[in-house]
Amino acid sequence: MTDVSREGTARRTGRHWRSLLFVPADQPRFLEGLPRGADAVILDLEDSVALASKAQARARVPAVVADLSGRGIDVTVRINAPWRLAYADLEAAVVEGARAIVLPKVEHADRVRVISGMIGELEAERGLRIGMVGVIAMVESPVALPRVHDIAAIDRVIGLALGSEDFSLVLGVTPSPANLLLPCQSIALAAAAAGIMAIGLPVSLANFTDLDAYEAGATLGREIGLTGALCVHPAQVPAINAAFSLSGEEREEAERIVAAWDRAVAHGEAVLSLDGRMIDLPVANRARMLLLRK
């Protein structure tokens, strides 16, 4: 067997976003010059928009989504957590061209199911394809960790994302690998089981000038199974894209493994040696999965 359909983001959604760049929805100047290399843009209606500006920001969303998606940019929208704000945000955000809703402060699967149902109703009312708008569930509290598998299993969920700053705030500590490694691993495991994106870093996102620490966090994130990360500044995007992409050397090695394995299978062999390494079915399938990456 050579089936690799369980490759994280290809199995359920066909979406693989390495970098997702936050852009405040009420600040047109931040939208100038997009795209800036990010695989997807998150129009933010939550933390980066003051309460007094939320209605104005919300009103801008449909036109901004139409503009960006018309330029070939994948657009998502982060809504607010309180129910009344969330409802108003969804009314503005579930439109043609929107790829996903980024749902903050997720602690229970039931909340995601309700939001998913509301999205489905809006899709139906507006003549959109049912299921067109996915959900990225943000894990921002230890309360969510025992439930991440249930959250990831919901059909409309296309990704889990760690809100590292809020998660560390709940713990009362500074964001660091010491306190973020476990939630990142939990997200990676649940996302892999569900075939969706695992988005996050085991470091702070806020200090966008310390790119060395950010790159180190991205490298560690990939090693534990994360597939991409959130970016709060365009300067972070290149580091994320590089960390979550296949290098030339990795691609060459994977191609050699697949070619050698296919030759072995053609001769009726179930295991082979290549450059001093044992190659069997799991190793060959891993190489095929790697070749699906950008």
NUVEX-760630 format. One record per atom (N, C-alpha, C): residue in three letters; x, y, z. Coordinates in steps of 0.1 Angstrom, whole numbers, plus 5000, padded with zeros to 4 digits. Layout:
N
ALAXYZ;...
//
This chain:
294
MET500849885000;MET500050005000;MET500950135000;THR500550234992;THR501250354992;THR500350474994;ASP499150455000;ASP498250555003;ASP498750665013;VAL498750785009;VAL499250895018;VAL498150995020;SER496850955019;SER495751045020;SER495651105034;ARG496351055044;ARG496251115057;ARG497151225059;GLU497851275048;GLU498751395049;GLU497851505055;GLY498351565066;GLY497651655075;GLY496551735068;THR496951835060;THR495951935055;THR495351895042;ALA495951795035;ALA495351755022;ALA494151665024;ARG494051595035;ARG492951495036;ARG491651555037;ARG491451645046;ARG490051695048;ARG489851825039;THR490751905038;THR490552045033;THR491252075020;GLY492352015017;GLY493152055006;GLY493852185008;ARG493852235021;ARG494452365024;ARG495652345032;HIS496752405028;HIS497952405036;HIS498552545037;TRP498252615047;TRP498752745049;TRP499952745059;ARG501152775054;ARG502252775063;ARG502252905072;SER501953015066;SER501953145073;SER500553215072;LEU500053265083;LEU498753335083;LEU499053465090;LEU498953575082;LEU499253715087;LEU498053785092;PHE498153835104;PHE497053915110;PHE497054055104;VAL495954105100;VAL495754245095;VAL494554305102;PRO494654415109;PRO493554475116;PRO492454515105;ALA491254485107;ALA490254505096;ALA489854655096;ASP490254735106;ASP489854875106;ASP491054965102;GLN492154905097;GLN493254985093;GLN493654965078;PRO493055045069;PRO493255025055;PRO494755025051;ARG495555105058;ARG496955115055;ARG497754985056;PHE497254895065;PHE497954765067;PHE497654675055;LEU496554705047;LEU496154625036;LEU496954665023;GLU497554785024;GLU498254825012;GLU499554735010;GLY499754704998;GLY500854624994;GLY500754474996;LEU499554425001;LEU499354285002;LEU499154234987;PRO499654104985;PRO500254014994;PRO501654044998;ARG502053995010;ARG503354015015;ARG504053885017;GLY503653785009;GLY504253655010;GLY503553555019;ALA502553595027;ALA501853505035;ALA500953415027;ASP500753295031;ASP499853205024;ASP498453245026;ALA498153305037;ALA496753355040;ALA496753475049;VAL495753555048;VAL495553675056;VAL494453655065;ILE494653705078;ILE493553695088;ILE493053845090;LEU491953875085;LEU491354005088;LEU490853995102;ASP491354085111;ASP491154075125;ASP490054165130;LEU488954115136;LEU487954195142;LEU488054185157;GLU489054105162;GLU489054085177;GLU490154175183;ASP491254125188;ASP492154195197;ASP492754315191;SER492954325178;SER493654445172;SER492654555169;VAL491354535172;VAL490354635169;VAL489754685182;ALA489754815185;ALA489154865197;ALA487654845197;LEU487054835208;LEU485654815209;LEU484854925202;ALA485255045203;ALA484555155196;ALA484655145181;SER485655075176;SER485855065161;SER485354935155;LYS484754845163;LYS484454715158;LYS483354725147;ALA482354815149;ALA481254825139;ALA481754875126;GLN482654975127;GLN483255025114;GLN484154915108;ALA484954845115;ALA485754735110;ALA484854635103;ARG483854595110;ARG482954485105;ARG482354535092;ALA481954655091;ALA481354705079;ALA482254695067;ARG483554705069;ARG484554695058;ARG484854555053;VAL484454455061;VAL484954325058;VAL484454275044;PRO483254275041;PRO482854225028;PRO483554275016;ALA483754415016;ALA484554475005;ALA485954435005;VAL486554425017;VAL487954385017;VAL488154245013;VAL487254155018;VAL487354015013;VAL487254004998;ALA486254074992;ALA486154074978;ALA487354114971;ASP487954224976;ASP489154284970;ASP490354184970;LEU490654134982;LEU491754044984;LEU491553914977;SER490453854978;SER490253724972;SER490253744957;GLY489753854952;GLY489853884938;GLY491253894932;ARG492253924942;ARG493653924938;ARG494353794940;GLY493553694943;GLY494153554945;GLY494653534959;ILE494253614969;ILE494753594982;ILE493753514991;ASP494253414998;ASP493353345007;ASP493053425019;VAL491753455022;VAL491353545032;VAL490553465043;THR490853495055;THR490153445067;THR489753565075;VAL488853545084;VAL488353655093;VAL488353605108;ARG489053675117;ARG488953635131;ARG487853715137;ILE486853645142;ILE485653715148;ILE485953725163;ASN484953795170;ASN485053815185;ASN484453695192;ALA484853675204;ALA484353565212;ALA482953585218;PRO482553695224;PRO481253715229;PRO480153685219;TRP479053625223;TRP478053575213;TRP477453685204;ARG477153795210;ARG476453905203;ARG477353965192;LEU478653985196;LEU479654025187;LEU479953925176;ALA480053795180;ALA480353695171;ALA479253685160;TYR477953695164;TYR476853685155;TYR476953795144;ALA477253915149;ALA477354035140;ALA478554015131;ASP479653965136;ASP480853945128;ASP480553835117;LEU479853725121;LEU479553625111;LEU478753685099;GLU477753765103;GLU476953825092;GLU477753895082;ALA478853965086;ALA479754035077;ALA480753945070;ALA481153835077;ALA482353765073;ALA482053645064;VAL480853585065;VAL480453475057;VAL479953525043;VAL480953545034;VAL480653605021;VAL481553525011;GLU481253544998;GLU482053484988;GLU483453534989;GLY484353434988;GLY485853474989;GLY486453445003;ALA485553435013;ALA486153405026;ALA486453255027;ARG487653225031;ARG488053085032;ARG487753025046;ALA487753105056;ALA487653045069;ALA487353155079;ILE486653115090;ILE486453195102;ILE487453145113;VAL488253235118;VAL489153205129;VAL488453235142;LEU488153135149;LEU487353135161;LEU488153145174;PRO488153255181;PRO489053265193;PRO488453205205;LYS489253185215;LYS488853145229;LYS488053015229;VAL488352915221;VAL487652795220;VAL488052705232;GLU487052655239;GLU487352565251;GLU486452445250;HIS485352445242;HIS484452325241;HIS484152305226;ALA483952175223;ALA483452145209;ALA482052205207;ASP481252205217;ASP479852255215;ASP479852395209;ARG480752485214;ARG480752615208;ARG481052615193;VAL482052535190;VAL482352525175;VAL481252475167;ARG480452375173;ARG479352325165;ARG478252425163;VAL478052515173;VAL477052615172;VAL477452715161;ILE478752765162;ILE479252855152;ILE479252795138;SER479552665137;SER479552595124;SER478052595118;GLY477152575127;GLY475752575123;GLY475352715118;MET475752815125;MET475452955120;MET476052985107;ILE477352935105;ILE477952955092;ILE477252885081;GLY476752765084;GLY476052685074;GLY474752755070;GLU474052815080;GLU472752885077;GLU473053005068;LEU474153075070;LEU474453195062;LEU474853155048;GLU475653045047;GLU475952995034;GLU474752955026;ALA473752895032;ALA472552855025;ALA471752975021;GLU471653075030;GLU470853195027;GLU471453275015;ARG472753265014;ARG473453355005;ARG473853274992;GLY473453154991;GLY473753084979;GLY475153034977;LEU475853034989;LEU477252984989;LEU477252834990;ARG478352774985;ARG478552624986;ARG478652595001;ILE477752495006;ILE477752455019;ILE479152395023;GLY479752445033;GLY481052395037;GLY482152475031;MET481852585023;MET482852665017;MET483752735027;VAL483152785038;VAL483852855049;VAL484252765060;GLY485552745062;GLY485952655072;GLY486052725086;VAL486552655096;VAL486752715109;VAL488152675114;ILE488952775118;ILE490152755125;ILE489952785140;ALA489952675148;ALA489652695162;ALA490952725170;MET490852845177;MET492052885185;MET491952835199;VAL493052765203;VAL493252715216;VAL493952815224;GLU493352875234;GLU493952985242;GLU493852975257;SER493552845261;SER493352825275;SER493652675278;PRO494252645289;PRO494452505293;PRO493152425293;VAL492052495295;VAL490752425296;VAL490452345283;ALA491052395272;ALA490752335259;ALA491552205256;LEU492652195263;LEU493652085259;LEU493051945260;PRO492251905270;PRO491651775270;PRO490651755259;ARG490251855253;ARG489051845243;ARG489551875229;VAL490851885226;VAL491251925213;VAL490951825202;HIS490851695206;HIS490551595196;HIS489051605192;ASP488151635202;ASP486751655199;ASP486551775190;ILE487251885193;ILE487152005185;ILE487651975171;ALA488851915170;ALA489351885156;ALA488551795148;ALA487651715154;ALA486851615147;ALA485651675140;ILE485351795143;ILE484151865138;ILE484451885123;ASP483451855114;ASP483651855100;ASP484151985094;ARG483652095099;ARG483952225093;ARG485352275098;VAL485852215108;VAL487152265114;VAL488252225104;ILE489052315099;ILE490152295090;ILE491552315097;GLY491552365109;GLY492752385116;GLY492552415130;LEU493552375138;LEU493752415152;LEU494852515153;ALA494652625161;ALA495752725162;ALA495952755177;LEU497252765181;LEU497552805194;LEU497652955196;GLY496853015205;GLY497053155208;GLY498053165220;SER499353175216;SER500353155226;SER500353265237;GLU500053385233;GLU500053495243;GLU498953475253;ASP497753445248;ASP496653435258;ASP496753305266;PHE497353195260;PHE497553075268;PHE498553105279;SER499553175276;SER500553205287;SER499953295297;LEU499153385293;LEU498453485302;LEU497653405312;VAL496853305308;VAL496053225317;VAL496953155327;LEU498153115323;LEU499053045332;LEU499853145341;GLY499853275337;GLY500553375345;GLY502053375343;VAL502453335330;VAL503853325328;VAL504153395314;THR505453415312;THR505853465299;THR505953355288;PRO505453375276;PRO505453275266;PRO506853225263;SER507053095264;SER508353025262;SER508052885258;PRO509152815253;PRO508952675250;PRO508652595263;ALA509052645274;ALA508752565287;ALA507352545289;ASN506452645286;ASN505052635289;ASN504252615276;LEU504852635264;LEU504052625252;LEU504252495244;LEU505252415248;LEU505652295241;LEU504452195242;LEU503952175254;LEU502852075256;LEU501652115248;PRO501052235248;PRO499952265240;PRO500252255225;CYS501452285221;CYS501752275207;CYS501752125203;GLN502252035211;GLN502251895208;GLN500851845208;SER500051885217;SER498651845218;SER497851885205;ILE498052005201;ILE497452055188;ILE497951975176;ALA499251945176;ALA499851875165;ALA499251735164;LEU499151665175;LEU498651535176;LEU497151525172;ALA496351615177;ALA494951615174;ALA494651655159;ALA495451745154;ALA495351785140;ALA495751675131;ALA496851605134;ALA497251495125;ALA496251385125;ALA495551355136;ALA494551255137;ALA493351295128;ALA493051425128;ALA491851465120;ALA492151505106;GLY493451515103;GLY493851555089;GLY493651705086;ILE493951785096;ILE493751935094;ILE495052005098;MET495052135096;MET496252215099;MET496552225114;ALA497852225117;ALA498252245131;ALA499052375131;ILE498552485137;ILE499052615135;ILE499552665149;GLY500752705150;GLY501252765163;GLY502752755163;LEU503252815174;LEU504652815177;LEU504852805192;PRO505952735197;PRO506152735211;PRO506952855216;VAL506752965211;VAL507353095215;VAL506353205213;SER506753325219;SER505953445217;SER505953495203;LEU504753535199;LEU504653595185;LEU504853755186;ALA504753805198;ALA504653955199;ALA505954025195;ASN507153975199;ASN508454035196;ASN508854005182;PHE508354085172;PHE508654055158;PHE510054105154;THR510754175163;THR512154215160;THR513154105163;ASP512854015171;ASP513753905175;ASP513453785166;LEU513953795153;LEU513653695143;LEU514453565146;ASP515553575152;ASP516353455156;ASP515553365165;ALA514953425175;ALA514153345184;ALA512853285177;TYR512353365168;TYR511153325161;TYR511453215151;GLU512653225144;GLU513053115135;GLU513352985143;ALA513952995155;ALA514252875163;ALA512852815167;GLY511952895171;GLY510652845175;GLY509952775163;ALA510052835151;ALA509452775139;ALA510052635136;THR511352625137;THR512052505135;THR511652395145;LEU511552435158;LEU511052345168;LEU509652305165;GLY508752395161;GLY507352375158;GLY507252265148;ARG507952285137;ARG507852185126;ARG508352045131;GLU509352035140;GLU509851915144;GLU508851835153;ILE507951905160;ILE506951845168;ILE505651825161;GLY505551855148;GLY504451825140;GLY503551935136;LEU503852065140;LEU503052175135;LEU503252195120;THR502252255114;THR502352265099;THR502452415095;GLY502252505104;GLY502252645100;GLY502152735113;ALA502152865111;ALA502152955123;ALA501453085120;LEU501053155130;LEU500453285129;LEU501553385129;CYS501353495122;CYS502353605121;CYS501653735124;VAL502253815133;VAL501653945136;VAL502354065129;HIS503354025121;HIS504154135113;HIS504654065101;PRO504654145090;PRO505154085077;PRO506654035078;ALA507454095087;ALA508854045088;ALA508953905093;GLN507853855099;GLN507953715104;GLN507553615093;VAL506953655082;VAL506453565072;VAL507553485065;PRO508653545061;PRO509653465054;PRO510253355063;ALA510453385075;ALA510953275084;ALA510053165086;ILE508753195086;ILE507753085088;ILE507653005075;ASN507553075063;ASN507553005051;ASN508752915049;ALA509852955053;ALA511052875051;ALA511052755060;ALA510652775073;ALA510652675083;ALA509652555079;PHE508552595074;PHE507552495071;PHE507452455056;SER508552485049;SER508652435035;SER509752325034;LEU509652255024;LEU510652145022;LEU511952205016;SER513052185022;SER514352235016;SER514652155004;GLY515652204996;GLY516052134984;GLY516651994988;GLU517451994998;GLU518051865003;GLU517051765007;GLU516051815015;GLU514951725019;GLU514151675008;ARG513851754998;ARG513051714986;ARG513851604979;GLU515151634977;GLU515951534969;GLU516051404976;GLU516251404989;GLU516251274997;GLU514951204996;ALA513851274997;ALA512551214997;ALA512351154983;GLU512751224973;GLU512551164959;GLU513351044957;ARG514551034963;ARG515450924961;ARG514850804969;ILE514250824981;ILE513650724988;ILE512450664981;VAL511550754975;VAL510350704968;VAL510750624956;ALA511750674949;ALA512250604937;ALA512750464940;ALA513550454950;ALA514150334955;ALA513050234959;TRP512150284967;TRP511050204972;TRP510250144960;ASP509850234951;ASP509050184939;ASP509850074932;ARG511150094930;ARG511949984923;ARG511849854931;ALA511949864945;ALA511949754953;ALA510649674952;VAL509549754953;VAL508149694952;VAL507949624939;ALA508549684928;ALA508349624915;ALA509049484915;HIS510049464923;HIS510849334924;HIS510349244935;GLY509149284941;GLY508549204951;GLY509249214965;GLU509949324967;GLU510649334980;GLU509849424989;ALA509949405002;ALA509149475012;ALA510049565021;VAL511349555019;VAL512349635027;VAL513649645019;LEU514349755020;LEU515549775013;LEU516549865021;SER517749865017;SER518749955023;SER519150065013;LEU519250185019;LEU519650305010;LEU520550395019;ASP521750405014;ASP522750485021;ASP522850455036;GLY522850325039;GLY522950275053;GLY521650295061;ARG520550325055;ARG519250335062;ARG518350225057;MET517550175066;MET516450075063;MET515250155058;ILE514750115046;ILE513550175040;ILE512450075040;ASP511350095047;ASP510250015046;ASP509050095043;LEU507850045044;LEU506650115040;LEU506450245047;PRO506550245061;PRO506350375068;PRO507350485063;VAL508550445061;VAL509550545057;VAL509250595043;ALA508850505034;ALA508450545020;ALA507250635020;ASN506250605028;ASN505050685029;ASN505350825035;ARG506250825044;ARG506650955050;ARG507351045039;ALA508150985031;ALA508751055020;ALA507751105010;ARG506751025007;ARG505651074998;ARG504951195004;MET504651185017;MET503951295024;MET504751425023;LEU506051415025;LEU506951525025;LEU506851595011;LEU506751515001;LEU506751574987;LEU505451644984;LEU504451634992;LEU503251704990;LEU503351844995;ARG504351875003;ARG504552015009;ARG505052104998;LYS504952235001;LYS505352334992;LYS506852334992;
//
